[in-house]
Amino acid sequence: MTQSGDLAIIGGGIVGLATALALTEAHPRLRLILLEKEPQLAGHQTGHNSGVIHSGIYYKPGSLKARTCVDGARRMKQFCDTHGIKWEGCGKVIVATDEAVYATDSNIQQLIVIPLGPNGELPAPGDATTIELGGEIHYTDGFNANGIAFARGWLLIVQSNLGLVFKVDPESGEATQIELSDAAGDYTVVNGDGIEVRGNSLAVVRNFNNEVDTFKLNGQLTAGVLTDQIESSGFAIPTTATWAAGDLWAVNARFDVQNPPPDLPYWITRVPGL
Ligand SMILES: Cc1cc2nc3c(=O)[nH]c(=O)nc-3n(C[C@H](O)[C@H](O)[C@H](O)COP(=O)(O)OP(=O)(O)OC[C@H]3O[C@@H](n4cnc5c(N)ncnc54)[C@H](O)[C@@H]3O)c2cc1C
């Protein structure tokens, strides 16, 4: 079979297809041929990856890679919205210790570890590693590991979909559940998102519950007793919080608004007296 055209692209993965789309949009009369050796498109890496829209955090700020990654993520989301393709802004949550930056991964049962130099210098991007999360944590459908904090040599993480909190050995990734309870018995923090620890206090921000729960932790970090369920008219789906100046400050993600316009107001809510 002989076919002629103005241009041929070899390979029907995302790079070939995106190039073909951009070229045909820019030049509608272009006769473009896409050659793919497999019987279907996207049969290799494009169809077998982790499905993450990367945000650019692993690249040097301001570098070409970081800028194209941020721009690419924005355009990917726009493309999905235009074509009715569902995507989820599940995100990664990051905590830094003196030795490393740790990020949770909601889809793959692992932690991402970015080792830091003696003065907190960032390593080359290729030096980032992963450790498998093991022990008592088991991933299931939905958002798994989400918020992360560091306390007494342990990483604390919350598993959003099951509402469980774990302490994790930062070396081995071994997770042990912290048994949460209230006066009635076992307690879960479904929709747990950002978490903060100060002394014996643990705060869990529960996004779609519009609530921050606080617990008193025991010395071994094996159990926590509910001390407060804070609701506020100022909450608009808070997703994380930080302790500062004696109070907790919760960041409202505004997931209550679908397709937020650029001028949608965002604010931080002060949760006093914890
Ligand atoms: C394990 C893993 C996880 C990843 N996770 C992510 C992620 O979460 N997010 C992200 O953004 N990126 C991720 N990536 C990277 C991303 O998947 C790749 O960068 C991207 O898919 C590459 O697209 P591509 O079109 O260059 O390659 P491919 O998808 O491999 O496409 C190349 C195409 O060319 C065809 N081809 C090859 N030779 C010929 C030939 N001679 N004639 C005709 N056709 C030919 C192949 O059949 C194939 O269809 C991941 C990669 C891996 C390996």
The ligand as a Gaussian input file, in Angstrom:
#p B3LYP/6-31G(d) Opt

LIG

0 1
 C        6.845000       2.769000      35.015000
 C        6.618000       4.134000      34.410000
 C        5.782000       5.020000      35.071000
 C        5.576000       6.299000      34.545000
 N        4.726000       7.138000      35.176000
 C        4.448000       8.353000      34.640000
 C        3.501000       9.210000      35.247000
 O        2.901000       8.864000      36.246000
 N        3.276000      10.421000      34.686000
 C        3.927000      10.823000      33.536000
 O        3.687000      11.937000      33.081000
 N        4.823000      10.026000      32.940000
 C        5.090000       8.792000      33.443000
 N        5.979000       7.979000      32.846000
 C        6.638000       8.457000      31.640000
 C        5.695000       8.427000      30.444000
 O        4.907000       7.241000      30.435000
 C        6.542000       8.477000      29.171000
 O        7.417000       9.589000      29.227000
 C        5.675000       8.628000      27.930000
 O        4.639000       7.665000      27.884000
 C        6.540000       8.484000      26.710000
 O        5.729000       8.619000      25.585000
 P        6.275000       8.266000      24.198000
 O        5.204000       8.602000      23.195000
 O        7.606000       8.916000      23.983000
 O        6.606000       6.702000      24.228000
 P        5.668000       5.409000      24.050000
 O        4.391000       5.526000      24.791000
 O        6.514000       4.239000      24.356000
 O        5.311000       5.449000      22.525000
 C        6.205000       5.097000      21.500000
 C        5.407000       4.439000      20.410000
 O        6.247000       4.247000      19.282000
 C        5.924000       2.988000      18.704000
 N        7.089000       2.592000      17.899000
 C        8.328000       2.291000      18.321000
 N        9.115000       1.974000      17.263000
 C        8.336000       2.088000      16.169000
 C        8.584000       1.905000      14.779000
 N        9.775000       1.538000      14.322000
 N        7.559000       2.118000      13.932000
 C        6.334000       2.509000      14.374000
 N        6.050000       2.679000      15.685000
 C        7.041000       2.498000      16.552000
 C        5.664000       2.109000      19.906000
 O        4.895000       0.979000      19.554000
 C        4.894000       3.070000      20.819000
 O        3.488000       3.005000      20.610000
 C        6.213000       6.696000      33.340000
 C        7.056000       5.786000      32.691000
 C        7.246000       4.522000      33.209000
 C        8.144000       3.552000      32.490000

